[in-house]
Amino acid sequence: MTREEIIQKLLQEDKEFRYHYEKHEELDKQIDKLEKHHPMTHDLEMEIERLKKERLYHKDMIELKIQQFLNSQKA
């Protein structure tokens, strides 16, 4: 099973995975939008950093779910 197939399966079957996946996508779009803002202010830079940390958390949770799925397939 490919990584993309695993992601699709988890999106369909795992609500928690779907939440983290959608939140990650949403944060990605917000960050992209904010990074295009000129002039860049200190407050804006701080907000972008906060959003990037939150996005990273959701990415970590996505990866954890994928690893759990792969481990469950080995058993």
C-alpha positions as CSV (number, residue, x, y, z in Angstrom):
1,M,0.0,0.0,0.0
2,T,1.5,3.4,-1.0
3,R,1.7,6.4,1.3
4,E,-1.0,8.1,-0.6
5,E,-3.3,5.1,-0.4
6,I,-2.7,5.0,3.4
7,I,-3.6,8.7,3.7
8,Q,-6.8,8.2,1.7
9,K,-7.8,5.2,3.8
10,L,-7.1,7.1,7.0
11,L,-9.0,10.2,5.7
12,Q,-12.0,8.0,5.1
13,E,-11.9,5.9,8.3
14,D,-10.2,8.0,11.0
15,K,-11.9,11.2,12.2
16,E,-8.9,12.3,14.3
17,F,-6.5,11.8,11.3
18,R,-8.9,13.8,9.1
19,Y,-9.1,16.6,11.6
20,H,-5.3,16.9,11.7
21,Y,-5.0,16.6,8.0
22,E,-7.6,19.3,7.3
23,K,-6.2,21.6,10.0
24,H,-2.7,21.2,8.5
25,E,-4.0,22.2,5.1
26,E,-5.9,25.2,6.5
27,L,-2.8,26.4,8.3
28,D,-0.7,26.0,5.2
29,K,-3.1,28.3,3.3
30,Q,-3.1,30.9,6.1
31,I,0.7,30.9,6.3
32,D,1.0,31.3,2.5
33,K,-1.4,34.2,2.6
34,L,0.4,35.9,5.5
35,E,3.8,35.4,4.0
36,K,2.8,37.4,0.9
37,H,1.9,40.4,3.0
38,H,4.1,43.4,2.6
39,P,5.4,45.2,4.5
40,M,6.1,42.5,7.0
41,T,5.6,43.6,10.6
42,H,7.1,42.1,13.7
43,D,3.6,41.1,14.9
44,L,2.9,39.4,11.6
45,E,6.2,37.5,11.7
46,M,5.3,36.3,15.2
47,E,1.9,35.2,14.0
48,I,3.4,33.3,11.1
49,E,5.8,31.6,13.5
50,R,2.9,30.6,15.8
51,L,1.0,29.2,12.9
52,K,4.0,27.3,11.7
53,K,4.4,25.6,15.1
54,E,0.8,24.7,15.1
55,R,1.0,23.3,11.6
56,L,4.1,21.3,12.6
57,Y,2.1,19.8,15.5
58,H,-0.6,18.6,13.1
59,K,2.0,17.2,10.7
60,D,3.5,15.3,13.6
61,M,0.1,13.9,14.5
62,I,-0.5,12.9,10.9
63,E,2.8,11.1,10.8
64,L,2.1,9.3,14.1
65,K,-1.2,8.0,12.7
66,I,0.5,6.8,9.5
67,Q,3.1,5.0,11.6
68,Q,0.4,3.5,13.8
69,F,-1.4,2.2,10.7
70,L,1.8,0.7,9.3
71,N,2.6,-1.0,12.6
72,S,-0.9,-2.4,12.8
73,Q,-0.5,-3.9,9.3
74,K,2.7,-5.7,10.4
75,A,1.0,-7.5,13.3
